[in-house]
Amino acid sequence: MSLIAAFPPYDLWFVAVLVPGAFALLVRDQPLKRVAVLGYLFGAGFFLPLLDWTGMEVGPIPWLILALFEAAFFIPLALGLTLVQRLPAWPLWTAAVWVADEAIRGRLPYGGFTWGKLAFSQADSPMLGLASWGGSPGLSFAVALAGGLLAWVVVERRLWLRAAAAAGAVAIVVAPLLIQPMTPDGDTVTVAIVQGNVPAEGLAYNDEKRAITRNHVEATERLADDIDAGRVERPDVVLWPENSSDISPFHDADTYRAIDGAVRAVGVPTLISAIVPTDDGRNVRNTSILWDPETGPGDTYVKRHPMPFGEYIPMRSIAERITDAVNQQPRDHLPGDTVGIFQVGDATIGNVICFEVAFDGIVRDAVIDGGQFLSVQTNNATFGRTEMTEQQLAQSRVRAFEHGRTVLVSALAGVSAVVAPDGSVLDRAELFTQDVIVTEVPLADGLTPATRVGAWPEWIITALGVGAAGLVIVNARRARRAGASVADEPRPPVEAGVP
């Protein structure tokens, strides 16, 4: 059974419990060279199907390179799992090793890649509530620990320990049902999410950038008509998705007039998204812009974590020799350095862009800096009808419970969605449809324990995992040196007649 089954579109969350335990047993007491091979094969069997949607954007070669590169992180994971099983209470250490591996993979190289974290498979799990206490690392730890305890049941001979391990695993899975989501403690605002849709699926939509902006303008103008006719309540703010204006309104008069006209028609601030060239025109910035109906464009947020190879090309000269697919990204997206916070009346929006929802610190910063609800502007049209959209929506659901915030997903071609603070999806607009969602959003000022403690649980668990594996290595070396010392000691002479 592959770990991929725990993630959308399969959503068998319990597989994420069973597979880490089974993987630990697979590498148990195996030679380290074999463990490394098993780890890589396990990783490849997970990441190749998990990331197949990346081929929609840049072709099969970059997909294979990314998946097979990410699979390499399962080599130290496998080695760590087999080492720490030599320690007492080893399920605890195997779970710590798993989180340590996710922490490293989420940071290296080029800022890391967090897709496939155990926590992101748990949007429908009874364990989801743990995210509000330990964040996504704490949730991953609980999932891996439950799996490790089930593995302990298999290998432990003492009946009482087997019973205790089984009971512990069940408690980890079931007890979090008692954790209630944080209740929003503020007023409510009305928000409209505009999903304008694209004229074509896949990368072909880029050929009709003006049509995409026109779609969002027209959908917003229809919303304005519905408001004027009394069919819909006037929202306090309107959200457009990522890439809703790939043509910079600061550099194109027609685009500026079209957006400004739509915002004036609806009569409320609108958070749009544009690709804005740098002053020299050599690169661009993925920019969210709060557009006021009276004063025009105002506060901005530049995506802090552009994705390597998707939005910028590391070592471009070398990459161009491997595949000409990099030419599809001729200009690099430069990162921003400020948190995505927008003030609209008395409401504060915490905004992240697309893949940023998968990075703990970026989402947490938006809440810590005052975000009373979260907006995720995303462009999933690039990936067609693949499972990517539902996988990213699952991440937003985890973030909602983690921080006790409503999360509004504004997607270019779907799935746009309203996610309640308990992680449930209240409303959604389906793929490749034009739609507008108008919803009441409760504002929240309180902070969950996970938001307050920040990255500390991840660092502590990572230190435990690395420390446990290091302790086994040190003890093994000491044992080898001690054995060598004994073997080198001179033996007493044997007297004649004495055997």
ABEGO torsion letter per residue (X at the ends): XBAAAABOAAGBAAAAAAAAAAAAAAABGBBAAAAAAAAAAAAAAAAAAAAAAAAAAAEAAAAAAAAAAAAAAAAAAAAAAAAAAABBGAAAAAAAAAAAAAAAAAAOBGGEBABGBAAAAAAABAAAAAAAAAEAAAAAAAAAAAAAAAAAAAABABAAAAAAAAAAAAAAAAAAAABBBBBBABBBBBBBBBBAEBABBEAAAAABAAAAAAAAAAAAAAAAAAAAAGABBBBABBBBBBGABABBAAABAAAAAAAAAAAAAAGBBBBBBBBBBBAAGABBBBBBBBBBAAAEBBBBBBBABBBBGAABBBGAAAAAAABAAAAABABBBBBBABBBBBBBEABBBBBBBEAAAABAAAAAAAAAAGBABBBBBBBAAAAEABAAAAAAAAAAAAAAAAAGBBBBBBBAAOBBBBBBAAGBBABBBBBGBBBBBBBBBBBBABBBAAAAAEAAAAAAAAAAAAAAAAAAAAAAAAAAAAAAAAAABBBBBBBBGBX
